[in-house]
Amino acid sequence: MQRYFIAAEQFSDSEIRLIGDDAHHAARVMRTKPGDKFIVSDGESRTALVAVLEASATLVTAEIVEMLGNDSEPKWAITLAQSLPKGDKMELVIQKGTEIGAYAFVPFQSERMVVQYDAKKEAKRIERWSKIAKEAAEQAHRNRVPAIEPLHSWRELIKSMSNYDLVLFCYEREGHLAHGRGVRTAINEWTAQAGEVSSPKVLLIIGSEGGFTDREADEAEAAGAVLVGLGRRILRTETAGIVGLTCLLYESGEMGGA
């Protein structure tokens, strides 16, 4: 069933309103007519099944049929920090990461970043990424849209690590047989030390096409990050975040793990 995210003010006690692109999509793309039903969410506490009253390309009004539970979000709030990749790879990371269950995304600059950052394009880029996250969250029937934070410098990312219960720094050296600390080992070590944390905030850090330097790994570890590997194979930057996020959600029990 189609789902839309709307602002809190578009909810009333008995009705909701779709406006802008959502109204156009419902009326013109989905050909919604009176009596048709879909789901709306304010991205926070309210999710409802609604039935259409009137539909036009600029405004769709619908009555609330039933309030639904907000039970599709993972218990672990996992933020994916992705060093800015070239081309449209970040769009794929955000789309698939949202479907899987990422809580938020933090693009950042790293030493071996291949793409040339253009500050003039940042606002439009984040607007585009936010739209992709919204559409992916609707498709995946999530109860909230992951936030897309502004591009962080390396220093800003390091400073932000203190805001999380657990920080995992994905580093290819750790995937080699001689090291071998993977996501499961890191989580087991953290759990043994921290005890049971009901809704932990986790930061997963992924490098760009060029990977991380030893200096960046040392600085991240000094700031409290745990260095982990994602296996003995070298993953593309757009693949690593998806794999790491999936591993974390599995180990949290979200996908039948621990």
KOLKE-12178 format. One line per field, with one value per residue (C-alpha): x, y, z; residue number from 1; residue in one letter. Coordinates in steps of 0.001 Angstrom, whole numbers, plus 500000, padded with zeros to 6 digits. Example, Ala and Ser with C-alpha at 12.3 -4.5 7.8 and 13.67 -1.06 7.14 Angstrom:
// KOLKE-12178
east: c(512300, 513670);
north: c(495500, 498940);
up: c(507800, 507140);
seq: c(1, 2);
type: c(A, S);
***
This chain:
// KOLKE-12178
east: c(500000, 501272, 502737, 503408, 505292, 503595, 504250, 502594, 500370, 498851, 497277, 494026, 491984, 489974, 491589, 494918, 496040, 498534, 500039, 502789, 504615, 502783, 499377, 500547, 501919, 498735, 496331, 498234, 500670, 498659, 495317, 493849, 490082, 487589, 487466, 491017, 493199, 496844, 499064, 500480, 503049, 504339, 507741, 507482, 504554, 501569, 500910, 497418, 495419, 493319, 490565, 490471, 487695, 488816, 491839, 493456, 497003, 497474, 495501, 494324, 492142, 491480, 489712, 491547, 490235, 492600, 495675, 498492, 501464, 504960, 506782, 508933, 512017, 515126, 515888, 519473, 519823, 522629, 524069, 526053, 528986, 530095, 533156, 531836, 532130, 532250, 529338, 525922, 527161, 525958, 522424, 522641, 524058, 521212, 518492, 519559, 520682, 517255, 515515, 517672, 517091, 519724, 518777, 520739, 523516, 526637, 528649, 532200, 535556, 538501, 542121, 541840, 538458, 538431, 535593, 536214, 533896, 531933, 530400, 528052, 526376, 525985, 522464, 521063, 522877, 521443, 517983, 518308, 519554, 516717, 514179, 515750, 515630, 511961, 510996, 512975, 511401, 507941, 508738, 510115, 507112, 509286, 507881, 510499, 512761, 516496, 518122, 520841, 523382, 525522, 528924, 531363, 535070, 537269, 537739, 533990, 533414, 536048, 534462, 530985, 532067, 531472, 527729, 527472, 527463, 529521, 531605, 532783, 535480, 535586, 539213, 540452, 543511, 541193, 539729, 543056, 543532, 546234, 543777, 540308, 538247, 534860, 531521, 530413, 533619, 533425, 529802, 530489, 533422, 531345, 528374, 530604, 531962, 528872, 526228, 522698, 521870, 518247, 518458, 522115, 523312, 525861, 528088, 529348, 532191, 532971, 535847, 535875, 537162, 540736, 540105, 541500, 545080, 546844, 546789, 542997, 542633, 544912, 543014, 539644, 540832, 542244, 538822, 537129, 536274, 536652, 538480, 536660, 536860, 534083, 535797, 538972, 537619, 537894, 534442, 533478, 532684, 528996, 528860, 530708, 528134, 525261, 527122, 528162, 524675, 523147, 525679, 524896, 521141, 521566, 523723, 521203, 518498, 516651, 517089, 516995, 520491, 521513);
north: c(500000, 503463, 505499, 509233, 511313, 514581, 517485, 517428, 520378, 518343, 516083, 516995, 514889, 513313, 514213, 514644, 516695, 515880, 518895, 519668, 516754, 514217, 515443, 515385, 511863, 510589, 512241, 512021, 509100, 506807, 508063, 508198, 508618, 509014, 505880, 504775, 504124, 504770, 505261, 508547, 509253, 512434, 510791, 510936, 509541, 509307, 506821, 506351, 504462, 507010, 507010, 509680, 512266, 514523, 514458, 517009, 517628, 520295, 518935, 515523, 515324, 512033, 510925, 508923, 505358, 503891, 504952, 502456, 501447, 502834, 499512, 499364, 501156, 499294, 499468, 500456, 503992, 503462, 506518, 505796, 508169, 507920, 509631, 511467, 509138, 510241, 510309, 509293, 506582, 508510, 508332, 504539, 504467, 506635, 504775, 501294, 502356, 503866, 500695, 498589, 500804, 503541, 506205, 509028, 509734, 511863, 512611, 513651, 514558, 512196, 512391, 510041, 511284, 511183, 513589, 517343, 518959, 521975, 524019, 525790, 522488, 521277, 522633, 521159, 517904, 517523, 518440, 515687, 513160, 514044, 513408, 510026, 509134, 510141, 508063, 505062, 505347, 505408, 502371, 500466, 501400, 503050, 505312, 508038, 509513, 509358, 512762, 513805, 515901, 518596, 517562, 517167, 517796, 515026, 517030, 517555, 513830, 513013, 515500, 514016, 510521, 511344, 511579, 507815, 504734, 502771, 503896, 501354, 502439, 500111, 499635, 497132, 496249, 494764, 492442, 490731, 487313, 488616, 490964, 489566, 491840, 491895, 493454, 490532, 490538, 494306, 494162, 491286, 493189, 496363, 494530, 492819, 496189, 498416, 495906, 495937, 499174, 499135, 501653, 502362, 505115, 503650, 505378, 503307, 505001, 504105, 505420, 506684, 504887, 505416, 504034, 505484, 506394, 504928, 508402, 508612, 505141, 506100, 509351, 507599, 504931, 507581, 509287, 506078, 504293, 500527, 499439, 496611, 494710, 493538, 490364, 489611, 490948, 494578, 496110, 499109, 502170, 502054, 498369, 498610, 500769, 498538, 495421, 496997, 498295, 494893, 493156, 495539, 495087, 491322, 491290, 493527, 490907, 493029, 490343, 487243, 487547, 487737);
up: c(500000, 499107, 501975, 502261, 504816, 505691, 508050, 511467, 510543, 507697, 510331, 512101, 514514, 511703, 508371, 506606, 503615, 500888, 499141, 496636, 495012, 497185, 495996, 492392, 492799, 494428, 491993, 488706, 489041, 491303, 489885, 493370, 493582, 496464, 498582, 497807, 500841, 501622, 504687, 505972, 508689, 510282, 510716, 514481, 516458, 514123, 511348, 509932, 507346, 505450, 502820, 500123, 500170, 497313, 495022, 492736, 491540, 494228, 497171, 498372, 501480, 503244, 506401, 509049, 509104, 511674, 513617, 513127, 515255, 514753, 514829, 511708, 513058, 514296, 518017, 517198, 515806, 513295, 511578, 508421, 507935, 504311, 502896, 499850, 496822, 493203, 490784, 492038, 494419, 497471, 496093, 496046, 499591, 500872, 498983, 500035, 503495, 504111, 502952, 505274, 508316, 508705, 511255, 509589, 507090, 507528, 504373, 505231, 503726, 504068, 502968, 499988, 498811, 495011, 494251, 494241, 496769, 495495, 498330, 495899, 495068, 498663, 499310, 496100, 496728, 500239, 498926, 496312, 498890, 501274, 498527, 497799, 501513, 501712, 498681, 499941, 503411, 501826, 499695, 502701, 504901, 507503, 510218, 509781, 507137, 507947, 508385, 505926, 507781, 506114, 504826, 507747, 507685, 509090, 512301, 512670, 512267, 514888, 517298, 516772, 517838, 521505, 520738, 520116, 522318, 519798, 516812, 514236, 511792, 508773, 507819, 505244, 507324, 509950, 507330, 506764, 508301, 510666, 512377, 511973, 514225, 512567, 513439, 515625, 517658, 518130, 519274, 521676, 523192, 523510, 525030, 527578, 528646, 528370, 529384, 527985, 526146, 524994, 522129, 521410, 519111, 516705, 514151, 511209, 509304, 505685, 503569, 499997, 496889, 498095, 501570, 504790, 505641, 508657, 510214, 509925, 511439, 514334, 514962, 514844, 517275, 519605, 519555, 520709, 517462, 517157, 514008, 512222, 508963, 506669, 505528, 503592, 500329, 499239, 498890, 496812, 498890, 497935, 498944, 502261, 504039, 502950, 504135, 507437, 508156, 507429, 509685, 512536, 512236, 512113, 515226, 517012, 516418, 513845, 511181, 513334, 514769, 518419);
seq: c(1, 2, 3, 4, 5, 6, 7, 8, 9, 10, 11, 12, 13, 14, 15, 16, 17, 18, 19, 20, 21, 22, 23, 24, 25, 26, 27, 28, 29, 30, 31, 32, 33, 34, 35, 36, 37, 38, 39, 40, 41, 42, 43, 44, 45, 46, 47, 48, 49, 50, 51, 52, 53, 54, 55, 56, 57, 58, 59, 60, 61, 62, 63, 64, 65, 66, 67, 68, 69, 70, 71, 72, 73, 74, 75, 76, 77, 78, 79, 80, 81, 82, 83, 84, 85, 86, 87, 88, 89, 90, 91, 92, 93, 94, 95, 96, 97, 98, 99, 100, 101, 102, 103, 104, 105, 106, 107, 108, 109, 110, 111, 112, 113, 114, 115, 116, 117, 118, 119, 120, 121, 122, 123, 124, 125, 126, 127, 128, 129, 130, 131, 132, 133, 134, 135, 136, 137, 138, 139, 140, 141, 142, 143, 144, 145, 146, 147, 148, 149, 150, 151, 152, 153, 154, 155, 156, 157, 158, 159, 160, 161, 162, 163, 164, 165, 166, 167, 168, 169, 170, 171, 172, 173, 174, 175, 176, 177, 178, 179, 180, 181, 182, 183, 184, 185, 186, 187, 188, 189, 190, 191, 192, 193, 194, 195, 196, 197, 198, 199, 200, 201, 202, 203, 204, 205, 206, 207, 208, 209, 210, 211, 212, 213, 214, 215, 216, 217, 218, 219, 220, 221, 222, 223, 224, 225, 226, 227, 228, 229, 230, 231, 232, 233, 234, 235, 236, 237, 238, 239, 240, 241, 242, 243, 244, 245, 246, 247, 248, 249, 250, 251, 252, 253, 254, 255, 256, 257, 258);
type: c(M, Q, R, Y, F, I, A, A, E, Q, F, S, D, S, E, I, R, L, I, G, D, D, A, H, H, A, A, R, V, M, R, T, K, P, G, D, K, F, I, V, S, D, G, E, S, R, T, A, L, V, A, V, L, E, A, S, A, T, L, V, T, A, E, I, V, E, M, L, G, N, D, S, E, P, K, W, A, I, T, L, A, Q, S, L, P, K, G, D, K, M, E, L, V, I, Q, K, G, T, E, I, G, A, Y, A, F, V, P, F, Q, S, E, R, M, V, V, Q, Y, D, A, K, K, E, A, K, R, I, E, R, W, S, K, I, A, K, E, A, A, E, Q, A, H, R, N, R, V, P, A, I, E, P, L, H, S, W, R, E, L, I, K, S, M, S, N, Y, D, L, V, L, F, C, Y, E, R, E, G, H, L, A, H, G, R, G, V, R, T, A, I, N, E, W, T, A, Q, A, G, E, V, S, S, P, K, V, L, L, I, I, G, S, E, G, G, F, T, D, R, E, A, D, E, A, E, A, A, G, A, V, L, V, G, L, G, R, R, I, L, R, T, E, T, A, G, I, V, G, L, T, C, L, L, Y, E, S, G, E, M, G, G, A);
***
